[in-house]
Amino acid sequence: MDILIEKSRRLLTARDQGVIFLRVHVRLGFGANDGPKLREGDGRTPEGNYVISSRNPASRFFRSLGLSYPNPQDALRGLQAGRIDESVYRRIVSSPSRPAWDTPLGGFVMIHGTPPTRRGDWTHGCIALENEAMAMLFRRARLGDAVRILP
């Protein structure tokens, strides 16, 4: 299975063996229009290629799929920009499918459900979709499945 998220369109498309089984509108981080995630607390949703690194059937937001943000490319950009040091960089790149979520680049980026009262972009960088769609995605998603997030 693979998941494509188009931030500009607020659209998630999930395919299984090349066949689309889910296409839904999503809500993003409150800073999603400002570009890719750069640091903890910026409210931006990352951009790049990730994998599903965790599954939580009892998430605070219905169900959740953790993403491998920050990945090695995020870490390199962070190192070059001086947002992280060499030791944090090495920690991130040493385990690309199991992210270091406790760095200055931020972490705990998830695809998750949505409380019924939430409207607009409201997450801290996550991708939120209606609970019914999240249930369908969660049933089919497996650890290691590809997630691509485009601007």
Accessible surface in RSA format (square Angstrom, percent):
REM  Atomic radii and reference values for relative SASA: ProtOr
REM  Chains: A
REM  Algorithm: Lee & Richards
REM  Probe-radius: 1.40
REM  Slices: 20
REM RES _ NUM      All-atoms   Total-Side   Main-Chain    Non-polar    All polar
REM                ABS   REL    ABS   REL    ABS   REL    ABS   REL    ABS   REL
RES MET A   1    44.87  23.2   3.61   2.4  41.25  98.2   5.79   4.9  39.07  51.8
RES ASP A   2    55.63  39.0  55.63  55.4   0.00   0.0  20.49  48.2  35.15  35.1
RES ILE A   3     2.63   1.5   0.00   0.0   2.63   6.3   0.11   0.1   2.52   6.8
RES LEU A   4    38.06  21.2  38.06  27.2   0.00   0.0  38.06  26.7   0.00   0.0
RES ILE A   5     0.00   0.0   0.00   0.0   0.00   0.0   0.00   0.0   0.00   0.0
RES GLU A   6    29.72  17.1  29.72  22.5   0.00   0.0   3.56   6.9  26.16  21.4
RES LYS A   7     6.09   3.0   6.09   3.7   0.00   0.0   6.09   5.5   0.00   0.0
RES SER A   8    89.98  76.0  55.13  73.6  34.84  80.3  46.50  99.0  43.47  60.9
RES ARG A   9   145.02  60.9 129.43  66.0  15.60  37.1  48.48  66.3  96.54  58.5
RES ARG A  10    51.39  21.6  51.39  26.2   0.00   0.0  32.82  44.9  18.57  11.3
RES LEU A  11    11.89   6.6  11.89   8.5   0.00   0.0  11.89   8.3   0.00   0.0
RES LEU A  12     0.00   0.0   0.00   0.0   0.00   0.0   0.00   0.0   0.00   0.0
RES THR A  13     1.28   0.9   1.28   1.3   0.00   0.0   0.59   0.8   0.69   1.0
RES ALA A  14     0.00   0.0   0.00   0.0   0.00   0.0   0.00   0.0   0.00   0.0
RES ARG A  15    66.40  27.9  66.40  33.8   0.00   0.0  13.75  18.8  52.65  31.9
RES ASP A  16    43.01  30.1  39.24  39.1   3.77   8.9   5.58  13.1  37.43  37.3
RES GLN A  17   173.71  97.1 134.24  98.1  39.47  94.0  55.15 117.4 118.56  89.9
RES GLY A  18    58.52  72.2   0.00   N/A  58.52  72.2  30.06  82.5  28.45  63.7
RES VAL A  19   104.28  68.6 100.70  91.2   3.58   8.6 103.89  90.3   0.39   1.1
RES ILE A  20    72.44  41.2  50.54  37.7  21.90  52.8  50.54  36.4  21.90  59.4
RES PHE A  21    37.73  18.9  12.13   7.5  25.60  66.6  21.74  13.2  15.98  45.7
RES LEU A  22    14.91   8.3  10.80   7.7   4.11  10.3  14.76  10.4   0.15   0.4
RES ARG A  23   131.38  55.2 103.45  52.7  27.93  66.5  38.81  53.0  92.57  56.1
RES VAL A  24    31.44  20.7  26.69  24.2   4.75  11.5  31.44  27.3   0.00   0.0
RES HIS A  25   136.47  74.6 124.21  86.3  12.25  31.3  90.44  93.2  46.03  53.6
RES VAL A  26     7.96   5.2   0.00   0.0   7.96  19.2   1.73   1.5   6.22  16.9
RES ARG A  27    42.73  17.9  42.64  21.7   0.09   0.2  11.23  15.3  31.50  19.1
RES LEU A  28     0.00   0.0   0.00   0.0   0.00   0.0   0.00   0.0   0.00   0.0
RES GLY A  29     0.13   0.2   0.00   N/A   0.13   0.2   0.00   0.0   0.13   0.3
RES PHE A  30   113.90  57.0  84.78  52.5  29.12  75.8  85.34  51.7  28.55  81.7
RES GLY A  31     5.86   7.2   0.00   N/A   5.86   7.2   5.86  16.1   0.00   0.0
RES ALA A  32     5.35   4.9   0.12   0.2   5.23  11.9   0.12   0.2   5.23  13.9
RES ASN A  33   127.17  87.7  92.27  89.2  34.90  84.0  33.97  81.8  93.20  90.1
RES ASP A  34    94.34  66.1  69.79  69.5  24.55  58.0  16.23  38.2  78.11  77.9
RES GLY A  35    21.07  26.0   0.00   N/A  21.07  26.0  19.25  52.8   1.82   4.1
RES PRO A  36    47.76  34.8  47.76  43.5   0.00   0.0  47.76  39.4   0.00   0.0
RES LYS A  37    14.23   6.9   5.74   3.5   8.49  20.2   3.99   3.6  10.24  10.9
RES LEU A  38    57.56  32.1  55.47  39.7   2.09   5.3  57.56  40.4   0.00   0.0
RES ARG A  39   125.97  52.9 125.97  64.2   0.00   0.0  38.94  53.2  87.03  52.7
RES GLU A  40   106.00  60.9  96.70  73.2   9.30  22.1  45.20  87.4  60.81  49.6
RES GLY A  41    49.21  60.7   0.00   N/A  49.21  60.7  28.20  77.4  21.00  47.0
RES ASP A  42    18.70  13.1   6.12   6.1  12.58  29.7   9.63  22.7   9.07   9.0
RES GLY A  43     0.30   0.4   0.00   N/A   0.30   0.4   0.07   0.2   0.23   0.5
RES ARG A  44    49.48  20.8  49.48  25.2   0.00   0.0   0.77   1.1  48.71  29.5
RES THR A  45     0.00   0.0   0.00   0.0   0.00   0.0   0.00   0.0   0.00   0.0
RES PRO A  46     1.03   0.8   0.58   0.5   0.45   1.6   1.03   0.9   0.00   0.0
RES GLU A  47    31.08  17.8  25.91  19.6   5.17  12.3   9.37  18.1  21.71  17.7
RES GLY A  48    26.02  32.1   0.00   N/A  26.02  32.1  25.26  69.3   0.76   1.7
RES ASN A  49   100.19  69.1  89.77  86.8  10.42  25.1  32.77  78.9  67.43  65.2
RES TYR A  50     6.52   3.0   0.21   0.1   6.31  16.4   3.33   2.5   3.19   3.9
RES VAL A  51    40.94  26.9  40.93  37.1   0.01   0.0  40.93  35.6   0.01   0.0
RES ILE A  52     1.62   0.9   0.00   0.0   1.62   3.9   0.00   0.0   1.62   4.4
RES SER A  53     8.84   7.5   0.37   0.5   8.47  19.5   3.47   7.4   5.37   7.5
RES SER A  54    28.92  24.4  25.64  34.2   3.28   7.6  23.88  50.8   5.04   7.1
RES ARG A  55    82.49  34.6  56.54  28.8  25.96  61.8  18.43  25.2  64.06  38.8
RES ASN A  56    63.72  43.9  62.38  60.3   1.33   3.2  16.33  39.3  47.38  45.8
RES PRO A  57    87.97  64.1  77.37  70.5  10.60  38.5  77.37  63.9  10.60  65.9
RES ALA A  58    87.43  80.4  59.02  91.1  28.40  64.6  66.26  93.3  21.17  56.1
RES SER A  59    19.61  16.6   7.60  10.1  12.02  27.7   1.46   3.1  18.16  25.4
RES ARG A  60   211.32  88.7 168.68  86.0  42.64 101.5  79.98 109.3 131.35  79.6
RES PHE A  61    40.31  20.2  37.08  23.0   3.23   8.4  40.31  24.4   0.00   0.0
RES PHE A  62    67.70  33.9  50.24  31.1  17.47  45.4  59.56  36.1   8.15  23.3
RES ARG A  63    72.23  30.3  72.23  36.8   0.00   0.0   0.32   0.4  71.91  43.6
RES SER A  64     5.37   4.5   5.11   6.8   0.25   0.6   1.60   3.4   3.77   5.3
RES LEU A  65     0.00   0.0   0.00   0.0   0.00   0.0   0.00   0.0   0.00   0.0
RES GLY A  66     0.27   0.3   0.00   N/A   0.27   0.3   0.00   0.0   0.27   0.6
RES LEU A  67     0.24   0.1   0.24   0.2   0.00   0.0   0.24   0.2   0.00   0.0
RES SER A  68     2.86   2.4   2.86   3.8   0.00   0.0   0.00   0.0   2.86   4.0
RES TYR A  69     1.62   0.8   1.62   0.9   0.00   0.0   0.36   0.3   1.26   1.6
RES PRO A  70     0.85   0.6   0.00   0.0   0.85   3.1   0.00   0.0   0.85   5.3
RES ASN A  71     8.00   5.5   7.98   7.7   0.01   0.0   5.31  12.8   2.69   2.6
RES PRO A  72    37.26  27.2  35.12  32.0   2.14   7.8  35.48  29.3   1.79  11.1
RES GLN A  73   106.38  59.5 103.30  75.5   3.09   7.3  48.23 102.7  58.15  44.1
RES ASP A  74    10.53   7.4   6.84   6.8   3.70   8.7   4.50  10.6   6.04   6.0
RES ALA A  75     0.00   0.0   0.00   0.0   0.00   0.0   0.00   0.0   0.00   0.0
RES LEU A  76    77.65  43.2  77.65  55.6   0.00   0.0  77.65  54.5   0.00   0.0
RES ARG A  77   108.51  45.6 105.25  53.7   3.26   7.8  60.19  82.3  48.32  29.3
RES GLY A  78     0.30   0.4   0.00   N/A   0.30   0.4   0.15   0.4   0.15   0.3
RES LEU A  79    46.66  26.0  36.61  26.2  10.05  25.3  36.61  25.7  10.05  27.0
RES GLN A  80   134.98  75.5  95.06  69.5  39.91  95.0  43.47  92.5  91.51  69.4
RES ALA A  81    59.65  54.8  21.67  33.4  37.98  86.4  33.74  47.5  25.90  68.6
RES GLY A  82    63.49  78.3   0.00   N/A  63.49  78.3  30.41  83.4  33.08  74.1
RES ARG A  83    75.52  31.7  57.97  29.6  17.55  41.8  33.44  45.7  42.08  25.5
RES ILE A  84    10.49   6.0   0.00   0.0  10.49  25.3   5.98   4.3   4.51  12.2
RES ASP A  85    83.83  58.7  75.71  75.4   8.11  19.2  41.52  97.7  42.30  42.2
RES GLU A  86    84.23  48.4  81.36  61.6   2.87   6.8  41.71  80.7  42.52  34.7
RES SER A  87    61.87  52.3  53.37  71.2   8.50  19.6  38.28  81.5  23.59  33.1
RES VAL A  88    23.54  15.5  23.44  21.2   0.10   0.2  23.54  20.5   0.00   0.0
RES TYR A  89    46.96  21.9  46.96  26.7   0.00   0.0  17.07  12.8  29.89  36.8
RES ARG A  90   129.61  54.4 127.65  65.1   1.96   4.7  59.78  81.7  69.83  42.3
RES ARG A  91   106.15  44.6  96.11  49.0  10.04  23.9  63.67  87.0  42.48  25.7
RES ILE A  92     1.19   0.7   0.11   0.1   1.08   2.6   0.38   0.3   0.81   2.2
RES VAL A  93    45.52  30.0  32.53  29.5  12.99  31.3  32.53  28.3  12.99  35.2
RES SER A  94    88.15  74.5  49.97  66.7  38.18  88.0  46.11  98.2  42.03  58.9
RES SER A  95    42.57  36.0  38.23  51.0   4.33  10.0  28.75  61.2  13.82  19.4
RES PRO A  96    66.88  48.7  63.16  57.6   3.72  13.5  63.90  52.8   2.98  18.5
RES SER A  97    69.75  58.9  64.19  85.7   5.56  12.8  33.02  70.3  36.73  51.5
RES ARG A  98   151.62  63.7 146.21  74.5   5.41  12.9  54.96  75.1  96.66  58.6
RES PRO A  99    18.08  13.2   2.82   2.6  15.26  55.5   3.56   2.9  14.52  90.3
RES ALA A 100    14.48  13.3   4.64   7.2   9.84  22.4  13.40  18.9   1.08   2.9
RES TRP A 101    45.08  18.1  36.19  17.5   8.90  20.9  36.19  19.3   8.90  14.4
RES ASP A 102   107.68  75.4  77.98  77.6  29.70  70.2  47.43 111.6  60.24  60.1
RES THR A 103     8.63   6.1   0.00   0.0   8.63  20.6   3.44   4.6   5.19   7.8
RES PRO A 104    69.63  50.7  58.86  53.7  10.77  39.1  67.38  55.6   2.25  14.0
RES LEU A 105     3.39   1.9   3.39   2.4   0.00   0.0   3.39   2.4   0.00   0.0
RES GLY A 106     0.00   0.0   0.00   N/A   0.00   0.0   0.00   0.0   0.00   0.0
RES GLY A 107    13.76  17.0   0.00   N/A  13.76  17.0   0.00   0.0  13.76  30.8
RES PHE A 108   125.06  62.6 118.28  73.3   6.78  17.6 118.28  71.7   6.78  19.4
RES VAL A 109     2.60   1.7   2.37   2.1   0.23   0.5   2.60   2.3   0.00   0.0
RES MET A 110    33.99  17.6  33.99  22.5   0.00   0.0  33.55  28.5   0.44   0.6
RES ILE A 111     0.00   0.0   0.00   0.0   0.00   0.0   0.00   0.0   0.00   0.0
RES HIS A 112     6.25   3.4   6.25   4.3   0.00   0.0   3.13   3.2   3.12   3.6
RES GLY A 113     0.00   0.0   0.00   N/A   0.00   0.0   0.00   0.0   0.00   0.0
RES THR A 114     4.78   3.4   0.91   0.9   3.87   9.2   1.72   2.3   3.06   4.6
RES PRO A 115    38.16  27.8  32.09  29.3   6.07  22.1  37.47  30.9   0.69   4.3
RES PRO A 116   107.02  78.0  94.46  86.1  12.56  45.7 102.00  84.2   5.03  31.2
RES THR A 117   120.75  85.9  93.93  95.2  26.83  63.9  80.77 108.5  39.99  60.4
RES ARG A 118    95.89  40.3  94.93  48.4   0.96   2.3  12.62  17.2  83.27  50.5
RES ARG A 119   164.53  69.1 145.87  74.4  18.66  44.4  71.32  97.5  93.22  56.5
RES GLY A 120    47.78  58.9   0.00   N/A  47.78  58.9  40.28 110.5   7.50  16.8
RES ASP A 121    48.46  33.9  24.13  24.0  24.33  57.5  10.16  23.9  38.30  38.2
RES TRP A 122    32.60  13.1  18.94   9.2  13.66  32.1  22.64  12.1   9.96  16.2
RES THR A 123     3.20   2.3   1.91   1.9   1.29   3.1   3.20   4.3   0.00   0.0
RES HIS A 124   136.46  74.6 128.24  89.1   8.22  21.0  89.92  92.7  46.54  54.1
RES GLY A 125     0.97   1.2   0.00   N/A   0.97   1.2   0.97   2.7   0.00   0.0
RES CYS A 126    16.01  12.1  16.01  17.9   0.00   0.0   0.00   0.0  16.01  17.3
RES ILE A 127     0.00   0.0   0.00   0.0   0.00   0.0   0.00   0.0   0.00   0.0
RES ALA A 128     0.15   0.1   0.00   0.0   0.15   0.3   0.00   0.0   0.15   0.4
RES LEU A 129     1.08   0.6   0.12   0.1   0.95   2.4   1.08   0.8   0.00   0.0
RES GLU A 130    87.03  50.0  86.81  65.7   0.21   0.5  51.78 100.2  35.25  28.8
RES ASN A 131    49.92  34.4  47.22  45.6   2.71   6.5  17.51  42.1  32.42  31.3
RES GLU A 132   148.64  85.3 135.77 102.7  12.87  30.6  56.48 109.2  92.16  75.2
RES ALA A 133    11.13  10.2   7.65  11.8   3.49   7.9  10.22  14.4   0.92   2.4
RES MET A 134     0.00   0.0   0.00   0.0   0.00   0.0   0.00   0.0   0.00   0.0
RES ALA A 135    18.49  17.0  18.28  28.2   0.21   0.5  18.37  25.9   0.12   0.3
RES MET A 136    67.04  34.7  66.96  44.3   0.08   0.2  62.42  53.1   4.62   6.1
RES LEU A 137     0.00   0.0   0.00   0.0   0.00   0.0   0.00   0.0   0.00   0.0
RES PHE A 138    14.92   7.5  14.92   9.2   0.00   0.0  14.92   9.0   0.00   0.0
RES ARG A 139   151.20  63.5 136.95  69.8  14.25  33.9  72.24  98.7  78.96  47.9
RES ARG A 140   100.87  42.4  88.11  44.9  12.76  30.4  27.17  37.1  73.69  44.7
RES ALA A 141     0.00   0.0   0.00   0.0   0.00   0.0   0.00   0.0   0.00   0.0
RES ARG A 142   127.47  53.5 127.41  64.9   0.06   0.1  61.06  83.4  66.41  40.2
RES LEU A 143   113.07  63.0  90.33  64.6  22.74  57.2  90.61  63.6  22.46  60.4
RES GLY A 144    47.69  58.8   0.00   N/A  47.69  58.8  27.43  75.3  20.26  45.4
RES ASP A 145    20.49  14.4  17.18  17.1   3.31   7.8   3.26   7.7  17.23  17.2
RES ALA A 146    51.15  47.0  49.02  75.6   2.13   4.9  49.02  69.0   2.13   5.7
RES VAL A 147     1.14   0.7   0.00   0.0   1.14   2.7   0.43   0.4   0.71   1.9
RES ARG A 148   128.40  53.9 128.08  65.3   0.32   0.8  29.17  39.9  99.22  60.1
RES ILE A 149     1.95   1.1   0.00   0.0   1.95   4.7   0.00   0.0   1.95   5.3
RES LEU A 150    53.62  29.9  53.62  38.4   0.00   0.0  53.62  37.7   0.00   0.0
RES PRO A 151    96.09  70.0  80.59  73.5  15.50  56.4  87.01  71.8   9.08  56.4
END  Absolute sums over single chains surface
CHAIN  1 A     7521.7       6103.5       1418.2       4078.2       3443.5
END  Absolute sums over all chains
TOTAL          7521.7       6103.5       1418.2       4078.2       3443.5
